[in-house]
Amino acid sequence: MASIIKEKPKYKHKTKTVRIRFLDTHKFGDVNNVPVFIKKGDFIVVETEKGEELVVVVGNAVPDANNPSEYKFLRKATKKDIYTFDKHEKEAERALSICKKLSEKLGLKMNLLKSYIPLNRSKILFYYVSEGRVDFRQLVRELAKRLKMRIEMRQVGVRDGVQMAGAIGVCGQECCCSLFMDKFDPVNVEMLEEQNLPPTPMKFTGVCGRLMCCLAFEADNYSIRKDLPEIESEIEIEGKKYIVRGYDFIKEALEVIDENGLLVSIPFDELDRLGIKRENTCGGCSGCGSNSIENISLEKETSGEETVE
């Protein structure tokens, strides 16, 4: 009787979701179904709408069932992949130089930032910043003749440009956008008043010419301001009268002065219990409104700028 030989099932690696960073735009993304042996600092190859890309793993991530990753894991990067990436970077630099000369010749008002060629040479991308729309049809035709590749022009916002190029901020550290930021939150001049900062937007303008991203980091901490009693107003606690001197958002406390001139700090989480709240607020601002900066004209940053993944 012939024996039945059973084939051993092929071993499948357990998988996980990892956080990656793209090497052309410095933006972040998540990739599912990555083998568990892939660790932080490894280079992997993923498939995106741009083609096959070499990316770096920055850590593990929690999979989001409602927003599945749009990138496909292909393999852990090999020496050949890294060699190809370096080769393409040098070729892209030469292409960028050609593109800059052609754009100047054609009189196009655009600031070319970077060119990029995916591993599989599916196309060559040129990233640029411009204040308006640019008619680059002639530029694309000239580039296609010289480079013999599919050309794609991508317009990015000024904040995206700094994220790609990298820069040092006024704080002396690398700009947050190029260091760790995942997305750009809206930043506006009202945040200056909310955070008790001088109403001088120029002092809080970043390298990109927009209000600094870090103004939005603690914005939520100041949302309680609209519920606090106005400065210099009189409040009553347990039969005693106090004058509101100010707010300490670092210590999360309301500063008041009693009838003897002594400074007293009341934690924000005690205000409801004590029955302290803002009265007769006009609802037109998040503070007392006496130092309104509504007349300051400055372009408000929004999240509507076109970005690249």
SERO-4910 file (N, C-alpha, C, O; in steps of 0.05 Angstrom, whole numbers):
BEGIN
 pado doro    nc1    nc2    nc3   cac1   cac2   cac3    cc1    cc2    cc3    oc1    oc2    oc3
  Met    A     17    -24      0      0      0      0     18     25      0     35     28     17
  Ala    A     13     42    -19     29     66    -22     24     85      1      1     90      9
  Ser    A     45     96     11     42    115     33     35    143     22     45    151      0
  Ile    A     19    157     36     11    184     28     30    204     40     33    206     65
  Ile    A     43    219     23     62    240     33     48    267     34     39    277     14
  Lys    A     47    277     58     35    303     62     56    326     61     76    324     75
  Glu    A     50    346     46     69    368     44     66    386     69     43    391     79
  Lys    A     88    394     79     88    412    102     78    440     94     87    450     74
  Pro    A     60    451    109     51    478    102     73    498    103     90    497    121
  Lys    A     73    516     83     94    537     83     91    555    107     69    563    115
  Tyr    A    114    562    119    114    579    142    107    607    135    119    618    116
  Lys    A     89    619    148     81    647    143     89    664    167     83    657    190
  His    A    103    686    161    111    703    183     87    717    195     68    725    181
  Lys    A     87    721    220     67    738    233     72    767    224     95    775    219
  Thr    A     51    782    222     54    809    211     45    830    232     32    823    252
  Lys    A     51    855    226     44    877    243     41    902    225     46    901    201
  Thr    A     33    924    238     31    950    224     54    967    234     59    969    258
  Val    A     68    980    215     90    997    223     86   1025    212     72   1030    193
  Arg    A    100   1044    226    100   1072    218    125   1076    200    147   1068    207
  Ile    A    121   1089    177    143   1093    159    146   1123    153    128   1139    157
  Arg    A    170   1130    143    174   1158    134    185   1157    106    204   1142    100
  Phe    A    173   1173     88    182   1174     61    207   1191     58    210   1211     72
  Leu    A    224   1183     41    250   1196     39    250   1220     20    269   1235     20
  Asp    A    229   1223      5    228   1247    -13    213   1270      0    223   1293     -2
  Thr    A    191   1265     13    175   1287     25    178   1289     55    170   1309     67
  His    A    190   1268     67    193   1267     97    166   1265    111    164   1271    135
  Lys    A    145   1257     97    119   1253    109    117   1224    120    134   1207    114
  Phe    A     97   1220    137     94   1194    150     70   1179    139     52   1190    126
  Gly    A     70   1153    144     48   1136    136     49   1110    150     69   1104    164
  Asp    A     28   1094    148     27   1067    160     26   1046    139     14   1050    117
  Val    A     39   1023    144     38   1001    126     30    976    141     41    970    162
  Asn    A     10    961    131      1    937    143     15    912    132     30    914    112
  Asn    A     12    890    146     22    864    137     52    864    133     62    853    114
  Val    A     66    876    152     95    876    152    105    854    171     95    853    193
  Pro    A    124    838    162    134    816    180    144    827    207    155    849    208
  Val    A    139    812    228    146    821    255    176    825    259    184    839    278
  Phe    A    192    813    242    221    816    247    231    843    237    254    850    242
  Ile    A    215    858    222    222    885    214    222    903    239    203    903    254
  Lys    A    243    918    243    246    935    266    251    964    259    256    970    236
  Lys    A    250    981    279    255   1009    276    283   1013    264    302   1001    273
  Gly    A    284   1031    244    310   1037    230    314   1020    205    332   1027    190
  Asp    A    299    999    201    301    983    177    290    998    153    272   1014    155
  Phe    A    301    992    130    291   1002    104    274    980     92    282    957     90
  Ile    A    250    988     82    233    969     68    224    981     42    227   1005     38
  Val    A    214    964     24    204    973     -2    174    970     -2    164    949      4
  Val    A    160    992     -8    131    992     -9    121   1001    -36    135   1015    -51
  Glu    A     97    993    -43     85   1002    -68     65   1024    -62     47   1021    -46
  Thr    A     68   1047    -75     51   1070    -72     41   1079   -100     47   1066   -120
  Glu    A     26   1101   -100     17   1111   -126     40   1122   -143     37   1127   -167
  Lys    A     63   1126   -130     87   1136   -145    103   1113   -156    120   1117   -174
  Gly    A     99   1089   -147    114   1066   -155    126   1051   -131    115   1052   -110
  Glu    A    148   1038   -136    161   1024   -114    181   1043   -100    198   1054   -113
  Glu    A    177   1046    -74    192   1066    -59    208   1053    -36    198   1035    -22
  Leu    A    231   1064    -31    247   1057     -8    239   1075     15    241   1100     12
  Val    A    231   1064     37    223   1080     60    236   1070     85    246   1047     86
  Val    A    237   1086    106    249   1078    131    227   1073    152    208   1088    154
  Val    A    231   1052    168    212   1046    190    219   1062    214    242   1061    223
  Val    A    200   1076    225    205   1093    249    193   1081    274    197   1092    296
  Gly    A    178   1059    272    167   1047    295    142   1030    289    133   1029    266
  Asn    A    131   1018    309    106   1003    305     82   1022    306     84   1044    316
  Ala    A     60   1013    295     36   1029    295     12   1012    301     13    987    298
  Val    A    -10   1024    308    -35   1010    314    -52   1011    289    -58   1032    279
  Pro    A    -60    988    278    -76    987    253   -103   1000    258   -116    997    278
  Asp    A   -112   1015    237   -138   1029    239   -157   1015    219   -153   1018    194
  Ala    A   -176   1001    229   -195    986    211   -211   1005    194   -219    998    172
  Asn    A   -216   1029    204   -233   1048    189   -217   1062    167   -228   1072    148
  Asn    A   -190   1063    170   -173   1076    150   -150   1058    143   -127   1062    152
  Pro    A   -155   1037    128   -134   1018    121   -112   1032    105   -116   1051     90
  Ser    A    -87   1022    108    -64   1033     94    -67   1031     64    -77   1010     54
  Glu    A    -59   1052     50    -61   1051     20    -34   1042      8    -31   1041    -16
  Tyr    A    -15   1034     25     11   1025     15     13    995     19      3    984     38
  Lys    A     28    982      1     31    953      2     60    946      8     78    955     -6
  Phe    A     64    930     28     91    921     34    101    901     13     86    882      6
  Leu    A    125    905      3    136    887    -17    158    869     -6    158    845    -10
  Arg    A    178    882      8    200    867     18    218    884     35    216    909     35
  Lys    A    234    871     51    255    886     65    276    894     45    283    879     27
  Ala    A    286    918     47    304    929     27    330    912     26    341    905     46
  Thr    A    339    908      2    364    894     -3    386    914     -9    381    938    -12
  Lys    A    411    904    -10    433    922    -17    429    933    -45    437    956    -50
  Lys    A    417    918    -62    412    927    -89    391    950    -89    394    969   -104
  Asp    A    371    948    -72    351    969    -70    364    995    -60    358   1017    -71
  Ile    A    381    993    -40    394   1017    -30    413   1029    -50    414   1054    -53
  Tyr    A    427   1012    -65    445   1022    -86    429   1036   -108    437   1057   -118
  Thr    A    406   1024   -116    389   1036   -136    378   1063   -127    377   1082   -142
  Phe    A    370   1064   -101    360   1090    -91    381   1111    -92    376   1134   -102
  Asp    A    406   1105    -83    427   1125    -84    433   1134   -113    438   1157   -118
  Lys    A    433   1115   -131    438   1121   -159    416   1139   -170    422   1158   -185
  His    A    391   1134   -163    369   1150   -173    370   1178   -161    362   1198   -174
  Glu    A    380   1181   -136    382   1207   -123    401   1225   -138    396   1249   -142
  Lys    A    424   1213   -147    443   1229   -162    432   1237   -189    436   1259   -199
  Glu    A    418   1218   -202    405   1224   -227    384   1245   -224    381   1263   -242
  Ala    A    369   1244   -202    348   1264   -197    359   1292   -193    347   1312   -201
  Glu    A    382   1294   -180    395   1319   -176    403   1332   -202    399   1356   -206
  Arg    A    413   1316   -221    420   1327   -247    395   1336   -262    395   1356   -276
  Ala    A    373   1320   -259    348   1327   -272    337   1353   -260    325   1369   -275
  Leu    A    340   1357   -234    330   1381   -222    344   1406   -232    332   1427   -237
  Ser    A    370   1403   -236    386   1425   -247    376   1432   -275    375   1456   -282
  Ile    A    370   1412   -291    360   1417   -318    333   1430   -317    327   1449   -332
  Cys    A    316   1421   -299    289   1432   -296    290   1461   -288    274   1477   -297
  Lys    A    308   1468   -270    311   1496   -261    319   1514   -284    309   1536   -286
  Lys    A    338   1505   -300    347   1522   -322    324   1526   -343    321   1548   -353
  Leu    A    309   1504   -348    287   1507   -367    265   1525   -357    254   1540   -372
  Ser    A    259   1522   -331    238   1539   -320    245   1569   -320    228   1586   -325
  Glu    A    270   1575   -315    280   1602   -317    278   1612   -346    271   1635   -351
  Lys    A    286   1595   -364    285   1603   -393    256   1608   -402    252   1626   -418
  Leu    A    237   1593   -391    209   1596   -398    195   1618   -382    172   1625   -387
  Gly    A    209   1629   -362    198   1650   -345    176   1641   -326    158   1656   -321
  Leu    A    178   1616   -317    158   1606   -299    164   1614   -270    186   1612   -261
  Lys    A    143   1624   -256    146   1633   -229    141   1609   -210    118   1605   -200
  Met    A    161   1594   -205    159   1570   -188    186   1565   -175    207   1569   -186
  Asn    A    184   1556   -150    209   1549   -135    211   1519   -134    197   1506   -118
  Leu    A    229   1508   -150    233   1479   -151    248   1470   -126    269   1481   -120
  Leu    A    238   1450   -112    249   1441    -87    265   1415    -90    288   1413    -80
  Lys    A    254   1396   -104    266   1370   -104    256   1354   -128    233   1358   -136
  Ser    A    272   1335   -137    263   1316   -157    267   1288   -145    285   1284   -129
  Tyr    A    251   1269   -154    251   1243   -142    244   1221   -162    226   1224   -178
  Ile    A    260   1199   -162    255   1176   -180    251   1151   -163    269   1144   -148
  Pro    A    227   1139   -165    222   1114   -150    241   1092   -159    254   1094   -180
  Leu    A    242   1070   -144    260   1048   -150    255   1036   -177    273   1029   -191
  Asn    A    229   1033   -185    222   1020   -210    221   1040   -234    213   1033   -256
  Arg    A    230   1065   -229    232   1085   -250    205   1089   -265    205   1092   -289
  Ser    A    184   1088   -250    157   1091   -262    153   1119   -272    137   1124   -291
  Lys    A    167   1138   -260    164   1166   -268    186   1182   -253    201   1171   -237
  Ile    A    188   1208   -260    205   1226   -245    188   1249   -235    173   1261   -251
  Leu    A    188   1254   -209    171   1275   -198    187   1300   -191    210   1298   -182
  Phe    A    175   1323   -196    187   1349   -189    169   1363   -170    146   1368   -176
  Tyr    A    178   1369   -146    163   1383   -126    170   1413   -127    193   1420   -129
  Tyr    A    149   1429   -126    154   1458   -128    134   1474   -111    112   1464   -105
  Val    A    141   1498   -104    124   1517    -90    118   1541   -108    136   1551   -121
  Ser    A     93   1549   -109     86   1572   -125     62   1586   -113     45   1573   -100
  Glu    A     61   1612   -115     39   1627   -104     13   1623   -120     -9   1627   -109
  Gly    A     15   1615   -144     -9   1611   -161     -5   1587   -179     13   1572   -176
  Arg    A    -24   1584   -197    -22   1562   -216      0   1568   -237      5   1591   -244
  Val    A     13   1547   -246     35   1549   -265     29   1533   -290     22   1509   -287
  Asp    A     31   1545   -313     27   1530   -338     54   1518   -346     70   1531   -359
  Phe    A     58   1493   -338     84   1481   -343     83   1460   -365     99   1442   -366
  Arg    A     64   1463   -383     61   1443   -405     86   1443   -423     95   1421   -430
  Gln    A     95   1466   -430    119   1468   -447    144   1457   -432    161   1443   -444
  Leu    A    145   1462   -406    167   1452   -390    167   1422   -389    188   1409   -391
  Val    A    143   1410   -386    141   1380   -385    150   1368   -412    163   1348   -412
  Arg    A    142   1381   -434    149   1371   -460    180   1371   -464    191   1352   -474
  Glu    A    192   1393   -455    221   1395   -458    235   1375   -440    255   1363   -448
  Leu    A    225   1371   -416    237   1352   -398    235   1323   -408    253   1307   -406
  Ala    A    211   1317   -419    207   1290   -430    226   1284   -452    236   1261   -455
  Lys    A    232   1303   -469    251   1299   -491    279   1294   -481    293   1277   -492
  Arg    A    286   1308   -460    314   1305   -450    318   1281   -432    338   1267   -433
  Leu    A    298   1276   -414    301   1255   -394    291   1228   -403    298   1208   -391
  Lys    A    274   1228   -424    262   1203   -434    247   1187   -412    249   1163   -410
  Met    A    233   1202   -395    217   1190   -374    190   1204   -371    187   1226   -382
  Arg    A    172   1191   -358    146   1204   -352    151   1225   -331    164   1221   -311
  Ile    A    140   1249   -336    144   1272   -318    119   1278   -302     97   1277   -313
  Glu    A    122   1283   -276    100   1291   -260    108   1315   -242    128   1314   -228
  Met    A     93   1336   -244     98   1360   -229     79   1361   -205     55   1358   -209
  Arg    A     89   1365   -181     72   1366   -157     76   1392   -142     98   1398   -133
  Gln    A     55   1407   -140     56   1432   -124     51   1426    -95     32   1412    -88
  Val    A     67   1437    -78     64   1434    -49     63   1461    -36     70   1481    -47
  Gly    A     53   1462    -11     51   1487      4     78   1494     16     97   1478     16
  Val    A     80   1519     25    106   1529     36    114   1513     61    138   1509     65
  Arg    A     95   1505     77    102   1489    100    112   1461     92    130   1450    105
  Asp    A     99   1450     71    109   1424     61    138   1427     50    154   1409     53
  Gly    A    143   1450     38    170   1455     27    191   1455     49    213   1443     45
  Val    A    185   1468     71    205   1468     94    207   1440    105    229   1431    113
  Gln    A    185   1425    106    187   1397    116    205   1380     99    219   1363    109
  Met    A    204   1385     73    221   1369     54    250   1378     56    268   1361     57
  Ala    A    255   1404     57    282   1414     56    296   1413     83    320   1409     85
  Gly    A    280   1417    105    292   1418    131    303   1446    137    312   1459    118
  Ala    A    301   1455    162    311   1481    169    313   1483    199    303   1466    214
  Ile    A    327   1503    209    330   1509    237    312   1532    245    313   1553    232
  Gly    A    295   1528    265    276   1548    273    289   1569    292    313   1567    299
  Val    A    274   1589    299    284   1611    316    291   1600    344    306   1613    359
  Cys    A    281   1577    351    287   1564    377    314   1552    377    324   1543    399
  Gly    A    327   1550    354    353   1537    352    352   1507    347    373   1494    345
  Gln    A    328   1496    346    325   1468    340    314   1464    312    305   1483    299
  Glu    A    317   1439    302    306   1433    276    276   1438    276    262   1431    295
  Cys    A    265   1449    254    237   1455    253    220   1430    258    226   1408    249
  Cys    A    199   1434    273    181   1412    281    171   1397    257    168   1372    258
  Cys    A    165   1411    235    153   1398    212    172   1378    200    163   1357    190
  Ser    A    198   1384    200    217   1366    188    227   1345    208    241   1327    200
  Leu    A    221   1349    233    231   1331    254    211   1309    261    219   1286    262
  Phe    A    186   1317    267    168   1296    276    139   1300    268    123   1282    272
  Met    A    131   1323    257    103   1328    252     91   1310    231    103   1306    210
  Asp    A     67   1300    237     53   1283    218     35   1298    199     33   1291    175
  Lys    A     22   1319    210      4   1335    193      5   1363    204     14   1369    226
  Phe    A     -5   1382    187     -5   1410    194    -33   1418    204    -53   1415    191
  Asp    A    -33   1428    229    -58   1438    241    -61   1467    234    -41   1481    231
  Pro    A    -86   1477    231    -90   1505    225    -79   1523    248    -82   1517    271
  Val    A    -65   1544    240    -54   1563    260    -64   1591    252    -62   1599    229
  Asn    A    -74   1607    272    -84   1633    266    -76   1653    288    -67   1645    309
  Val    A    -80   1678    282    -71   1700    300    -86   1700    327    -76   1710    347
  Glu    A   -110   1688    327   -126   1688    352   -111   1672    374   -115   1676    397
  Met    A    -94   1653    365    -80   1636    384    -60   1653    400    -53   1645    423
  Leu    A    -50   1675    389    -32   1692    404    -46   1703    429    -35   1702    451
  Glu    A    -70   1714    425    -84   1726    447    -92   1704    467    -91   1709    492
  Glu    A   -101   1682    457   -110   1660    475    -88   1651    493    -93   1643    516
  Gln    A    -63   1652    484    -40   1642    499    -25   1665    513     -2   1661    521
  Asn    A    -38   1688    515    -26   1711    529      1   1719    516     20   1727    531
  Leu    A      3   1718    490     27   1725    476     23   1753    464      1   1761    459
  Pro    A     45   1768    460     42   1795    448     29   1794    420     35   1775    405
  Pro    A     12   1812    414     -2   1813    388     16   1822    366     10   1841    351
  Thr    A     39   1809    363     59   1816    342     65   1791    326     84   1778    332
  Pro    A     49   1785    305     52   1761    290     80   1756    278     89   1733    276
  Met    A     93   1778    271    120   1775    259    139   1761    278    158   1747    268
  Lys    A    136   1764    304    154   1751    323    149   1721    324    166   1706    334
  Phe    A    126   1712    314    119   1684    316    116   1671    288    101   1652    284
  Thr    A    131   1683    269    130   1672    242    154   1653    238    176   1660    245
  Gly    A    148   1630    226    169   1610    222    185   1615    197    181   1635    183
  Val    A    203   1596    191    220   1597    167    203   1599    142    211   1611    122
  Cys    A    180   1586    142    163   1584    119    148   1610    113    135   1613     92
  Gly    A    148   1629    132    133   1654    129    105   1652    140     90   1672    138
  Arg    A     98   1630    152     72   1627    164     76   1627    195     98   1624    205
  Leu    A     54   1630    209     55   1628    238     66   1601    246     60   1581    234
  Met    A     82   1600    267     96   1576    275     76   1554    283     56   1559    297
  Cys    A     82   1530    275     65   1507    280     61   1502    310     40   1493    319
  Cys    A     82   1508    326     82   1502    354     60   1518    369     54   1512    392
  Leu    A     49   1539    357     28   1554    370      3   1537    373    -14   1542    391
  Ala    A      0   1516    357    -23   1499    358    -20   1476    378    -39   1462    385
  Phe    A      5   1471    387     10   1448    404     -5   1450    431    -15   1429    440
  Glu    A     -7   1474    442    -20   1476    468    -47   1491    467    -57   1500    487
  Ala    A    -57   1494    442    -82   1510    439   -105   1498    456   -121   1513    467
  Asp    A   -106   1472    457   -128   1459    472   -127   1466    502   -147   1467    515
  Asn    A   -102   1471    512    -99   1477    540   -112   1504    548   -118   1509    571
  Tyr    A   -115   1521    528   -126   1548    533   -156   1550    526   -167   1571    528
  Ser    A   -168   1527    519   -197   1528    512   -214   1535    536   -237   1545    532
  Ile    A   -204   1531    560   -220   1537    585   -222   1567    589   -238   1576    605
  Arg    A   -206   1582    575   -206   1611    580   -233   1624    576   -240   1643    591
  Lys    A   -249   1614    557   -275   1626    552   -294   1623    576   -314   1637    577
  Asp    A   -288   1604    594   -305   1599    617   -295   1612    642   -308   1611    663
  Leu    A   -272   1625    641   -260   1637    665   -271   1665    669   -276   1679    649
  Pro    A   -273   1675    693   -282   1702    698   -261   1722    687   -237   1716    687
  Glu    A   -271   1745    679   -253   1764    666   -233   1776    686   -239   1777    710
  Ile    A   -210   1783    676   -189   1795    693   -200   1822    703   -213   1837    689
  Glu    A   -194   1828    729   -202   1852    743   -232   1850    751   -242   1869    763
  Ser    A   -245   1828    745   -273   1825    755   -273   1816    784   -253   1805    794
  Glu    A   -295   1820    797   -298   1812    825   -314   1786    827   -335   1784    815
  Ile    A   -304   1768    843   -318   1742    847   -322   1738    877   -307   1750    894
  Glu    A   -340   1721    885   -345   1715    913   -342   1685    918   -354   1669    904
  Ile    A   -326   1678    938   -322   1650    945   -327   1647    975   -313   1659    991
  Glu    A   -347   1631    982   -353   1625   1009   -356   1651   1026   -347   1653   1048
  Gly    A   -370   1671   1014   -376   1696   1028   -353   1716   1027   -357   1738   1036
  Lys    A   -331   1709   1016   -308   1728   1014   -305   1738    985   -310   1723    966
  Lys    A   -297   1763    982   -295   1775    956   -265   1774    947   -247   1779    962
  Tyr    A   -262   1769    921   -235   1768    909   -235   1782    882   -256   1785    869
  Ile    A   -212   1792    875   -208   1805    849   -191   1787    832   -169   1778    840
  Val    A   -200   1781    807   -185   1764    789   -161   1778    779   -163   1800    767
  Arg    A   -138   1767    784   -113   1780    775   -104   1769    748    -94   1784    731
  Gly    A   -107   1743    744    -97   1731    718   -101   1701    718   -113   1689    736
  Tyr    A    -91   1689    696    -93   1660    692    -65   1648    690    -47   1660    677
  Asp    A    -60   1626    703    -35   1612    700    -41   1585    686    -48   1565    699
  Phe    A    -37   1585    660    -44   1561    645    -24   1538    648    -30   1515    643
  Ile    A      0   1545    657     20   1525    662     13   1509    687     14   1484    688
  Lys    A      5   1523    708     -3   1510    733    -33   1503    733    -42   1490    752
  Glu    A    -47   1512    712    -75   1507    710    -90   1518    735   -104   1504    749
  Ala    A    -86   1544    739    -98   1556    763   -107   1585    756    -96   1599    739
  Leu    A   -128   1593    771   -138   1621    770   -125   1637    792   -126   1628    815
  Glu    A   -113   1660    786   -100   1676    806   -119   1699    815   -128   1714    798
  Val    A   -124   1700    841   -142   1721    851   -128   1734    875   -109   1723    887
  Ile    A   -138   1758    882   -127   1773    905   -150   1777    925   -172   1785    918
  Asp    A   -145   1770    950   -166   1773    970   -167   1801    981   -153   1819    971
  Glu    A   -184   1806   1000   -189   1833   1011   -165   1844   1025   -162   1868   1028
  Asn    A   -146   1826   1033   -121   1836   1046    -98   1839   1027    -75   1844   1035
  Gly    A   -103   1835   1001    -82   1838    981    -65   1814    978    -44   1816    965
  Leu    A    -73   1791    989    -57   1766    986    -65   1752    960    -89   1750    953
  Leu    A    -45   1741    947    -50   1726    922    -58   1697    928    -44   1684    944
  Val    A    -79   1688    917    -89   1661    921    -93   1648    894   -103   1659    875
  Ser    A    -83   1622    892    -86   1607    867   -108   1586    871   -108   1571    890
  Ile    A   -126   1586    852   -148   1566    853   -146   1548    829   -148   1557    806
  Pro    A   -142   1522    832   -139   1503    810   -164   1504    792   -187   1507    802
  Phe    A   -160   1501    766   -183   1502    748   -204   1481    754   -228   1486    752
  Asp    A   -195   1457    763   -214   1436    768   -231   1440    793   -249   1425    799
  Glu    A   -225   1462    808   -240   1469    832   -261   1490    826   -278   1496    843
  Leu    A   -260   1502    802   -277   1525    796   -307   1517    795   -324   1532    806
  Asp    A   -313   1494    783   -341   1486    782   -353   1481    810   -375   1489    816
  Arg    A   -337   1469    827   -346   1463    854   -351   1489    870   -370   1490    886
  Leu    A   -335   1509    864   -338   1535    878   -358   1553    865   -365   1574    875
  Gly    A   -369   1544    842   -389   1560    828   -378   1584    814   -392   1604    811
  Ile    A   -352   1583    806   -340   1606    793   -341   1602    762   -333   1581    752
  Lys    A   -352   1621    748   -354   1620    719   -355   1648    708   -360   1668    723
  Arg    A   -351   1650    682   -352   1676    669   -381   1687    669   -399   1671    664
  Glu    A   -384   1712    673   -410   1725    672   -410   1747    651   -390   1761    648
  Asn    A   -433   1751    638   -437   1773    619   -416   1773    597   -407   1795    588
  Thr    A   -408   1750    588   -388   1749    566   -402   1756    540   -425   1749    535
  Cys    A   -388   1770    523   -399   1779    498   -398   1756    478   -413   1756    458
  Gly    A   -381   1737    482   -379   1714    464   -363   1721    439   -362   1704    420
  Gly    A   -352   1745    437   -338   1753    413   -309   1746    413   -296   1748    392
  Cys    A   -298   1737    435   -270   1730    436   -266   1709    457   -285   1702    472
  Ser    A   -242   1700    460   -236   1679    480   -224   1691    505   -217   1676    524
  Gly    A   -221   1717    506   -211   1730    530   -229   1754    537   -252   1753    531
  Cys    A   -217   1774    549   -234   1797    556   -239   1815    532   -258   1831    533
  Gly    A   -223   1812    512   -228   1827    487   -217   1855    488   -219   1870    468
  Ser    A   -205   1864    510   -195   1892    511   -170   1896    494   -165   1918    486
  Asn    A   -156   1874    488   -132   1876    472   -136   1861    446   -120   1846    437
  Ser    A   -159   1866    433   -167   1852    409   -146   1856    387   -136   1878    384
  Ile    A   -141   1835    372   -122   1838    350   -136   1832    324   -124   1822    305
  Glu    A   -162   1838    323   -177   1832    299   -168   1849    276   -171   1841    253
  Asn    A   -156   1872    281   -148   1890    259   -121   1882    248   -112   1894    228
  Ile    A   -108   1863    260    -82   1855    249    -87   1839    223   -102   1820    223
  Ser    A    -74   1847    202    -78   1833    177    -55   1814    172    -32   1822    170
  Leu    A    -62   1789    172    -41   1768    167    -56   1744    155    -77   1737    164
  Glu    A    -43   1733    135    -55   1709    122    -57   1687    142    -37   1679    154
  Lys    A    -81   1676    146    -85   1654    165    -78   1628    151    -85   1623    128
  Glu    A    -63   1612    165    -55   1586    155    -78   1567    157    -92   1565    177
  Thr    A    -83   1552    136   -104   1531    136    -92   1505    128    -69   1504    119
  Ser    A   -107   1484    131    -98   1458    123   -106   1451     95   -105   1428     87
  Gly    A   -114   1471     79   -124   1466     53   -103   1465     31   -109   1460      8
  Glu    A    -77   1469     38    -56   1469     18    -53   1440      8    -56   1421     23
  Glu    A    -46   1439    -18    -42   1412    -29    -16   1400    -18      4   1414    -18
  Thr    A    -17   1377     -9      6   1363      2     10   1337    -13     -7   1328    -28
  Val    A     33   1325     -9     40   1300    -22     43   1279     -1     52   1284     21
  Glu    A     37   1255     -9     40   1232     10     67   1219      6     74   1200     19
***
